[in-house]
C-alpha cells in the first residue's frame, strides 16, 4: 500500500471514529430524558437508535438527531438533540421535545426544568382510505398518503415569509410488526431547511377507525399544512414567546 493510500485510510478511520463519538454523545444526552404520563404507571420504551440524523447549515447545527419513545409499538414522544456552532446560542446544545400522545406527557431532565404538557400531543383526524392488505403494500400506501399533504414554514420578520416544505423521502419510523395498540403506522418528516424535520406527520391504522393522521411541530417557526386545497392543521409562530408550550418545549440544557 502506498503512503498516500495509508494516509487516506487513516483519514477515513478518523472521520468514522469522530462520527461514532458524536452519535454516542447525542444518544447519551437523549437517553437522560425521563418520560411519563399523568395517571399512568406504564413506562414508555426509549428507542436507542435515532430515527433520523441530520445537520442544518442554515441554522448552524453541526450534528443532530431525533429520538422517540414508544408505548405498545406506537410513538408517544419525540426529542431533537442539536449541537450548534459556537456563538449561535448561549450554550452549544439545544433540545426540542414534543408529545406525540393523546395522554398528558411529563418529561424530566437533570439539566433543565420539568416539562408538563397541558394538552394531548396529537389530535387525530380520520382518512377514508381503505387499508391495503399486506404490510409491504401498506408502506407504499402510507407513502402515497404522505405525498398528498403539503406544508409551509412560516417565518415572521418585518414581513411574513413562507417556505414550501419538502417531504423527506423515507419514513422516519415504521411501527414494528408486533405493535400491540395499532395495526400499522409510520412517522414522516417535512423540512424547510435542508434535512431538519420541523414537522412530523403521523399515520396510524387502527382496527376501529381505519387510517388516521396527526401532526407535531418541532420548531419555533409557524407551520401550515394542507390536504389538497384544505388547511387541516396549523402551528403558531412562537419565536420570542418563551420556550414552554402546551404540547412541546425547547431549551438549552444547563451543562
Beta strands, then each sheet from edge to edge (+ up, - down):
strand 1: 34-37
strand 2: 45-46
strand 3: 52-56
strand 4: 61-71
strand 5: 74-84
strand 6: 93-99
strand 7: 105-108
strand 8: 115-116
strand 9: 125-126
strand 10: 149-156
strand 11: 160-164
strand 12: 166-167
strand 13: 173-174
strand 14: 184-191
strand 15: 197-206
strand 16: 210-217
strand 17: 222-227
strand 18: 230-235
strand 19: 248-251
sheet 1: 1+ 7- 8+
sheet 2: 2+ 4- 3+
sheet 3: 2+ 4- 5+ 6- 19+
sheet 4: 9+ 16- 15+ 14- 12+
sheet 5: 9+ 16- 15+ 14- 13+
sheet 6: 11+ 10- 17+ 18-
end
